[in-house]
């Protein structure tokens, strides 16, 4: 019987394969969906959602993407992997930490560079540094997005390999300093421009949407506890595992699917045109990134909920050492 089955510290229980399959199937769907969305938006290939809705008929391309992604991920992370659920939970969390570091450095670098360009545009200082033709390009959101923002995002990607900070504390400090600068310039120098408020909103949105996944890992979200604390560890693990799917993963998938559904969706449309706010050239050219933040939130939360699901199931089965809030899983 299962009650008489004793596991070694790093031994994988037979039933864990099914749990792994559940989690990694969801992640394979997420990866395939994003790949299919990219090919649909930028290369015009049909999407699976368009086929299901009847607006497209060729299912071969999207079907192949989903099948190959599912097969590859299932083979490497379910069939061939001997890692325990807690090991895989920690690996997914480490992936999320890398993504968060990347996004943090992206908005930090882009924010500093873009607000500087906005200041130079507003104060007519660009002619002091650039030729007239270059100045005209700096007034075009597509040029700024492709040739300034995208290289900065790549630099942030490289930086995230060498830095281990998640940056939440520093980003919060930068928001306070940016808001303090607005107060000083407004009430002392009677100077205020739209790009100043854009920078605060830009960093503020990134702080809360990027930090949500790590807050889930650290159990920092609000939990309305009526009977939970008095339950056994096994029951708590079962409830958490159930809640991860019914409330967490389902919400994250809903956000991602709706946000990336077609060229006119709430993320794809601003991203394709590098949409800017109504303030135009006197503001920052980052409105399209604010739309992307919603997708980042949904993706990182799905990954973290799958990690939490693996952890919770391990708690339910009593496999391995339970991780306490704020601590890494012991390998």
Residue, then its C-alpha position, 0 to 999 in steps of 0.5 A: x500500500x502507499x502508506x507502507x511505501x517509503x521514499x528516499x530523499x530524492x526518489x520520485x514517487x510513481x504518482x508524481x509523474x502524473x502531477x508533473x504531466x499536469x504542470x508541464x502540459x500547462x506550461x507547454x501550452x503556454x509556450x506553444x501559445x506564445x510561439x504561435x502568437x508571435x508567428x501569427x502577428x509578425x508572419x501572418x501564420x494562422x493561430x489555433x484560436x483563429x482556427x477554433x473560432x472559424x476565422x482560419x482553416x489551416x490547422x497544420x501549423x498551429x497544431x504542429x507547434x502545440x504537438x511538438x512543444x508538448x512532446x519535447x517538454x513532456x519527454x525532457x521534464x516528465x519522462x526523462x527527468x528524475x528530479x523530485x517535485x520540490x526540485x522542479x518547483x525550485x527550478x521553475x521559481x529560479x526561471x521566474x526570478x531570472x525573468x523578473x530580473x530581466x524585466x526589472x533591468x529593462x524598465x530601469x534602463x528604458x525608463x532612464x533613457x526614454x525620460x532623458x530623450x523626452x526631456x531633450x525633445x520638450x526642451x528643444x535640446x536635441x539639435x545640440x547633440x544630433x543631426x536634424x534627420x536623427x532628430x526626426x527619427x527620435x519623434x517616431x515611436x516605431x524608431x525609438x521602440x525598435x532601435x533604442x528600446x529593443x537594444x536596451x532590453x537585450x542589454x538588460x537580458x545580458x545584465x540579468x545573467x550577472x546580477x542576482x538582485x530582483x530589484x524590487x527595493x531599488x525600483x521602489x526607491x526610484x519611484x519615490x525619487x521620481x515622485x520627489x523630483x516632481x514635487x520639487x520641480x512643481x512647487x519650487x521651480x513651477x516646472x512640470x512635464x507629462x514625461x515626469x508622470x509617465x516615468x512614475x506610472x511606468x515604474x509603478x506598474x512594473x513594480x506591482x505586476x513584476x513582483x506579484x509572482x515572487x510575492x506568491x512564492x514568499x506567501x506575501x499575498x493576502x490570505x483570508x484565513x478562517x479555518x486554514x491555519x488549524x488544518x493539518x499540513x496534508x490538508x493545507x497542501x491539498x487545498x493549495x494544490x486545488x486552489x492553484x489550478x481552480x483560481x491561480x492557473x485558470x486566471x493566468x491563462x485567461x489573462x494571457x489568452x485574452x490579452x494575446x488573442x489576435x492582432x487587435x488584442x489589448x497587447x498585440x495592437x499597442x505592441x505592433x504600432x509601438x503605441x504612445x500616450x495622447x501626450x505625444x512627443x512631450x511624453x515618454x514612448x512607453x505606453x505599448x510596454x505598459x500593455x506588455x506588463x499585463x502579459x508579463x504578469x499573467x505569464x510569471x504568475x502561471x509559472x509560479x502557480x505551477x511551481x506552487x502546485x508542485x510544492x503543495x502536492x509534495x506537502x500533501x504527500x509528505x515528500x521531502x522537507x517543506x519550504x517555509x516562506x522566504x526560504x529556498x527549497x533544500x536540494 
